[in-house]
Amino acid sequence: MAEKTPGTSDGSAGRSRAAGPGAPVILSNEPGSFAWGVLAKRHPALIQQVRDAFPYGRRQHEALDTLLEETTGGVIEPLALSAHDRGQWSAWGREHFGRSWFDAPFLWAESYFYRRLLGAVEYFGTGPWQGVDPFAPFKQAELRGAAVDEELRALDALADAPASERATALLHASLWGNRADLGFRVTQGEPGPGDATGGLVADDSAVLWRLLPAGAGSTVAVVADNAGRELVPDLVLIDHLLVHRHAERVVLHVKPYPYHVSDVMTADVVDCLRRLAEAPGEAGRIGGRLWEAMAAGHLEVRTHPFCAPLPYAEMPVDLREEFAAVRLTILKGDLNYRRLVGDRTWDATAPFADLTAYFPGAVAALRTLKSDVIVGLERKTLDALEGSGADWRTSGTHALIQVRQ
């Protein structure tokens, strides 16, 4: 029997299934597409990396083998009967169990893969591997790397810069730091350096700063994305917001467990704060101020159980109330963007404001482009990008700052 290409299913390859109003939901069943590559290439590579990073026992190795076989050539199986969240995932996945992973919505399949990976290594179990982050070695190696040393030293040159110049530089550092995505680099490699301003396909930074005038003393929510090398410039930007009173208080939303490979948890925030505080020069001063800000309540770390394969349009009431109560919510990264506008094949010129009108307050997206979804582009910008011949949607070489007031 001929070997079947992972992710193809008879008569369905390349078709997206519409789910309700709007553009079709993105699937992963078109060989060669970005979503297909994540499931067919990135996820198997990640399973091997996790296997190699820890001295797991036979039980975990067998579970990882089962997951690899299922995700590349089998059908989606539900969580074990004993899983603490089986009921929730059963509700989210009732339409997808028994089907090819590649025929499920990409956002759902990617999220469920990570949940199953955590199950395979017994993260949620009651044994000795409970709570052991399978991605921690990758995060820690990056945080202690030479690239972070260089970036921390660069802060010294900004220490005496005018506040407006410093604000722009730190906003762009936080934006482009989003390229530091461990999952993205499993198969993509390190993206090219690019131009920290010329690679912007949309730039509403002026609107962002108008919403946060110096001295306003408001509360800002920052929904983090990646740990390690990305979180460092995020924290430096937060320090700037607090020092110059663009915000009186910042609430940093992180994940309660390793939802995706690089996702920030509280332990990652602590690691980054220590990395800053132990550094010489301006970086050390920033680390000290942030440490004090935590103690004084000006910087608060927050987790919420809405780690779900769902768009933010379906957020629960309590989270909606939290975002409604702040001056601005800043969403970092690609996954948050997909959840913000919906993981669909939108027309790239569809207005960002229209697709985020449901969000309970002003919202800003800071994102390096690493997946197909994008909205809010001007027609001339889109035409130029499409005519360039570059893989601009998924290569990590372009970025955007979009704001809806």
N, C-alpha and C positions, 0 to 999 in steps of 0.2 A: 504493500500500500504506500502510495507517495506521501511524503511528509507534508503536513499542512502548515502553511505560514501562520505563526502565532497571531491570534486576533482576528482571523477571517472567519466568517460564518456564511454558509450557503445563502447567496442572494441578498446579503445585508451589508456587505463591505461598502464603506464610504457613505452610508446613509445616516443622517441624524434624525432622531425622533423628536418631534415637537412635543413639549409638555406644557399645555396651557398657552396663554397668549405670549407673543413675542417671537424672537428668532428661535430656530431649532437649537435644542440642547446639544452640546458637543459630546460626541462619542469617541471611542478609540479604535474603531474597527476599519479604518482606512490605512492599509500598510503604507509606511513612509510618512504619515502625518506626525505632527508633534505629539499628540496625545497617544498615538500608537507606540511611538518610540519610548515614552515614559513607561508604559506597561510592559512592552516587549524587551526593552534593553535596560532602562534605568533600574527598574525594580529588581530584576534578577541580579544585577551587579551589586545592588545595595544589600540583598540577602547575603551574598558572599562576603561583603565587607563586614557586616555585622557578625557573621559566623567566625571570621578571622580575628575580630577585635576582642573577643572574650573566650575564656576557657569553658564554654558551655558543655554540658553533659550530653549523654546519648539522647535523652528525651527531647532536649531542645534542638539537637541536630536533626532528629527525625521529623520534628514539627516544621523546621525550616525547609527540609526537603519536600514535605507534603505541600507547603505553601508555594514553593517554586513550581512544582508540578501542576498544582491547581491553577495558579495565575497565568501560566504560559500556555496550557493546553486543556485545562479542565473547565468546570463550571463553578460558579460562585456557591460556596457552602455557607450556611449560617454559623454563628458562634456556637460554642459548646453549650450544652444545657446548663452547666455550672457557671457560665460567665455572668458577672455582676450586671452587665449592661446588655444582655441578650435581648430583653424585651424591647429596649430602645432601638437597637440595630435591626431587630426583626421588623419593627414598624417602618424604619427608614428603607429597608431593603426588600420588602415583601414582593415588589415587582421584579427584582433582579436575581434572587436566588434561583439556582438551576439553569441560569443562562451563562454564556461566555462572559468573562470579565470585560472583554473588549466591546461587548454590546450594551453594557451599562453606561450611564452618564459618566463622563470622565471625572468630574468633581467627586461623585460618589465612589467610583471605583478606586481612585487614588486615596481617598480618605479611609476606605474600608481596608485597603491593603495595609496601611500603617497600623490600623487596629489589630488586624490579624498577625502582623509581625510582632507587635507587643505581646499578643497572646502566645505566640510560638516561643518567645524567650521568657515567658512566665512573669512578665512585668506586673501583672495584676494578680498574681498568685499569692499563696500564703507561705511559700518557701523562701530559701535564701536569696533568690533572684528578684524578689518583690521590690519594686521601686528602683531597680538599677537601670538607669537610662542607657539603652543600647547604643545611643549616638554620642554619649559623653566623651569617649576618646577622641572622636573627630572634632568636636567643639573645642575641647581643651587644647589639642595640638594646634589648631588654628589660632586660638587666643594667645598662645605663648610663642607664636611664630615671629619671624623677622619682619614680616610685612606690617604687623601691628606695632612693633617697635618703631618702625619708620613713620607710621602714621601718627603715633603719639608724639614723636619728636617734632613733627610738623606743626603741632599746636603751639610751640614756643614762638614761631614766626607770626602767629595770629594774635598773640597775647596783647600787643599794643596797637592793633589795628583799630580803626574807627568801628563803632558798634554796627553800623549798617553793612560795612564790608565783611566784618566777622559773621554777621547773621547770614549773609548770602553764602559765604564759604561753608559754614557749618550745615546749612540746609542742603547744599549740594553734596556735602560729604555724607550726610545721612541718606540722601537719595541714592547716590552711586554705591554706597556701602551695601545696598540691596543685592549687588552682584555676588556678595559673599554668601552664597547659598550652597551648602554642602550637597544637597540633593541634585541641584542643577549641575554641579561640577562632576558628579559621578560619571556621566557620559559626555557632557559638553566640553569639559576642560575649562581652564581659566579663560574668561572672555577677554578680548582685546581691551586696551586701556581706554580707547575712545576719547572724546572731548567732553569734559564735565559740564559744558553748556551747549555745545553744538549738537550733541546727541539728543537733546530734548525735543520730543515731538509735540509736546504741549507744556506750556509754562504759565501757571496761574500763581506764581510765587508772590506777585505784587498783591493779589487778592488775599492771600494767606496772611501777609504781614499787616494788611489793613484790618483784618479781623482781630489781630493781636497787637494793638499799639502798645508801645512801651508805657508802663505805668498803669495799665488797665487793671491789673490784679485779678484776672479771671482764672477759671479752672479750665485746663486743657486735658483731654484724654488722648493718649498715644497707644494705639494698638500695635504691639510689636510683631515682628515677623521672625527674622533669623537671629540666632545667638552669635557669640564669638565676634568675629571681625565686623559684622554689621551692627551689633548692639552697641559697640563702643562709640561710634559716631552718633548713634541715637541718643545715648546718655549725655554725650558732650553737647548736643543740641538742646536737650532738656535743661542742662545746666545754664546755657545761654538764656533760655526762656525765663528761667527763675531769677538769674542775676539781674537781667535788664527788665524784669517785671512785665514781660509779655504775658506771664502767667504768675499768679500767686501760688498756684498749686497744680501739679501735674499728676495724673493718675495713669500709671503704666500698666496696661492690660497684657498679661502673659498667659500661657497655656498651663492648665493644671497637670498635664502629663505630656509626654513627647508625641504630640499629634502628628507632626511631620518630622523629617530627619533633623532639620536645623532649628526647629521652633523653640522660642525662648520660654523657659520656665523660671521660677523664682531662683533656683540654684544657679542658673546662668547669669541672672542679674547680679547676684552676690559675687560670682567669679569675675565678672567684668568690673564691678566696683572695686574689688581688691586689686585687679590689674591696673586700674587707673590710679588708685591711691598709693600703690607701691612704686609708680613710675616717677622719675625725676621731673623737675620743671613744671610747666603749666598743666600737664596731664595729671600730675600728683595733686596739684591744687584743686583741679576740677573734681578729682576723686574724693578729696577731703570734703569739699562743699556738698557733693551729692550724698555722702555718708551722713553729714549733719542734716541735710534736707530730709532724709528719711526719718531721722530721729525727731525732727521738728514737725513732721506731717506735711511738709511742702512737696515731698515726692512720696507717692504711695504705690505699692505694687498690688495689683488686683488680678484675681483669676475668676473666671465664670465658666460654668459647665456647658456653655453653648459652643463646644467643640464639635461641630456637626457638619455633615456633608450637605449643608443647606445654605442658601443665600441669606444675607443679612435682612432681607425683606421678611424673613420668617423668624426673626429674633424674638425671644420671649419678652413679656411686658416689663420685667424688672430691668433687663439690659436696655431696653428702649428708653426707660425712664432715666437711667444713668447717662446715656448719650444726650438725652434732651436737656439735661441739667448743666452741661458744660458749654463753654463758649465755642469750642471747636474740637472735633474728633479727627485725629490724624491717623489714617490707616496706612501702615507700612507694607510694602511687598506685593508679590504677585498673587498669592492665594487670597489675601484679603481683598484685592481688587476684583478677582473672579467672584468672590462672594458678595462684593458690593454691587456690581452691575449685573451679575448673573453670568454663569459660564455657558454662554450661547454664541452663536455665530452672528453677532450683531453687525450691522452696517457700521463701519468704523467712523462714519460721520454722524451717527446717532448722538444727540445731545447728552452729554454727561449729566447735566442738571436734570433732564427728564428721567433718566434711568435711576437717579439717586433721590428723586423727589420724596420717596417714602421715608428716607432716613430722618430720624427725629432731631434735627439740628444741623448746623453747618458741618460739612465734612470735607476733608482733604485727602487725596490719595497721593502717596509718594511711592513710585514703583519703577523698577527697572524691568524692561519688557522681557519676559521669559516664557510666555505662552501666547496662544493665538488671540485671546480676547482683547479687544481695545475699542473704545468709543471716544467721542468728543474731538475727533481730529478735524481740522479744516480740510476742505477738498483739495486745495493746492498742496498741502503737506502730504496728504495721502497719495496723491498722484506722483509726487516726487519720490516718496518712499517706495511705492510699487514699481516705479520705473528704474529704481536703482539696481535691481537684481539681487539685492542683499536679503538675507534672512532676518530682517529687522524686527519682526514680531517676537522671535524666540531666541535670539543670539545673545541677549544681555548687553548689547552695544547701544541701545537706545533707552530712553527713560521718559517719564512724564511727571508733572506736578499738576493735578487737576483739583479744583476747589468748587464746591457748590455752597453758596452762602445761605 
